[in-house]
Amino acid sequence: MRLHSFAPVSRADARVLILGSMPGVASLNAGQYYAQPRNMFWQIIGQLYGIDRSAHYTQRLAALIAHRVALWDVLESCQRPGSLDSSIRRSSARPNDFTRFFVGHPQISAVFFNGKAAAELYRRLVLPTLEDRFAGLRHATLPSTSPANAGMTPGEKLAAWRVVSQSC
C-alpha cells in the first residue's frame, strides 16, 4: 500500500524548514505530524519555543508557524511496512516538490532534518533536482526525535535541536 505524507505547515515568511522523512503509522492514523506519543518532537519544540505540548494540535501548529518555522516531510509518498525509516522501500520513494515550496517561501535560510534518513532521502532525491539558488541553503542533520533513536538522552537531543531556534 502506498502511503502519502501531509501538506506542509508553513506561512510564506517562514525562515526555517524542519523535514522528517515520512509520517509514521500513528501520525498517519491521527492526521497529525509527530502524533506518536513517545516521539520527542513536540516536547523539544515546546522547550525551544515555549509551546505547551499538551495544547490542541492546531494550537501547537499555529505557535510553530508564528515562530516562522515550517514543517514538512521529504517524501510525498512511498511504500513502507510499519513506521521505521529503514523499512521505506527506496525504489518507491517520491519526493515532495521542493522547488515550488522554496519559490513560495523565499525567506527560508536553513533546512533541518529530523534524523539521518530524512537527510539521506533529501540528498539523494531532492538536491539533484534543485536550482543552485535553493541547493545552497544551509542544511543540518539533527538527532531523530523518534523513540527508535534511543542512543541519546532527551537532554542531548534538546541541546542539538537548539540550533533551530537560534536560526529564526
N, C-alpha and C positions, 0 to 999 in steps of 0.2 A: 504494500500500500504506500502511496506517495503522500508524504507529509508536506504541509505548507506553513511557512512562518507568518508572522504578523506584519502589519503595516508599521512603518517607523513611527516612533513617538518623538515629535520634534516641533519646533517652530522655526520660521525662516532665519532668525538671527542666532541660532544655536552656534556655539563656539567649539563644543566638544562632542564627539560621537563615540559612544560605547557600543561595541559589537560583540554579541555572542555568536555561536555557530548556528544553532537551530534550537528552538524551544524543545524542552523535554516533554515527556508524556503528561506530567502533572500540569505544566504550563499550557500545553495544547488543549487539554481537557477543560481547564479553567478559562481559557481565552485570555491569559494574562502572562506578561513577562515575569519570569522567576517566581512562579507560584509554588514550586516545591518547598515545603515548609523548612527543610533543613538547608536550603540554599542560602548563603550568607549575603546575597546581593543587596536586598533591602535593608538588612542590618548595617552593612558597610555604608551604603548610600545615606542612610539615616544619620549615621555618626558624622559623615562628611559634611552634610548639608542641613542637619537639624530637622530631618523629616521623620515624623512619627511612623515607625514601621507598622504599627497597629492601625493606622489610618486606612480608610477605604482606598482601594486600589486607584480609583480615579483621582483621589486627592494626592496620593503619592506621585502619580504621573504628573499632575499639574505642578506640584512643587519641584519636581526634577526639571521640567520644562522651564519653569520660572528661573532656574539657575543656569539656563542656556545649555543644558545637556540634552543631547539627542540619544535615543536608544533604538537599536535595530539588531538584525542578525545578518551574518554574511550570506547565508543561504536563503533563497526564496523557497526552494523545495528540495527534497531528497527522499531516499528510501533509507529507513533505519529501524531495525527492530529494537525496541526499548528506548532508553534515554541517553545512553553513553555516546559521546562523540566518536569514540573508537569504533562504534558499530555503524557509523554512516557509510553507506556504500558509495565510495568516492566516485565511481562512474555515473552515479545517479544525481550527483550534486549539481544544482543550478543556482548560480549566484543572483542576488538582488541587483537592481540597476543602479549602480553607484554613480555613474556619470550623471544621470538625471538627478539623483539625490544631491550631489555636490553642486551642481548648477543651481538648484533651488535653495541651497544653504551655503552661500558664498563666504560666510564668516567662520566656517569650520576650520580650525587651525591644528587640531590634534585628533587622532583616532586611537582609541584604546581598546585592546582586545581582552575579553573576559576569558582568558585561558589560551593555551598553546594551539588547540585545534582551530579556534576562530582565526588566529593569526596565520596559521598554515593555509587554511582554506582561502583566506583573503589574498595572500601572496601568490598562491597557485592559480586561483580562478578570477580574481578581480584586478590585481595590479597590472597584468599584461594587457588589459583592455582599457586602462585609463589613459587619458591625455596627460602629458607631463605636468600640467598645472595642478592636477589632482594627485598624481602619483608622488609628488614631492611633499605631501603633507607629513607632519610628524606622526610617527607610529610607535606605539609601545605595547608590549605584551605584559599583562598583569596576571597574577595568580588567579586561577579559576575560583569562583565563589561556590562552585558545585560541591555537594557533600562527598563526591568521589575524589576530590582533591583533599585528602586528609593529611598530607605531608607538611602542612603549615598550621600554626596556631591562628586563631581568629585575630589576635593582635598583630601577627606578622602580615597577614593578609591586609588588614586595615592600614598598616604602615605603608605597604606597597601601593595601595589604592589612593593614598593621599595626593599623589601626583595629579589625579583627575581634578580635584577641587582647586589645586594650585594652578590649573591651566585655564580656568574660566575667567 
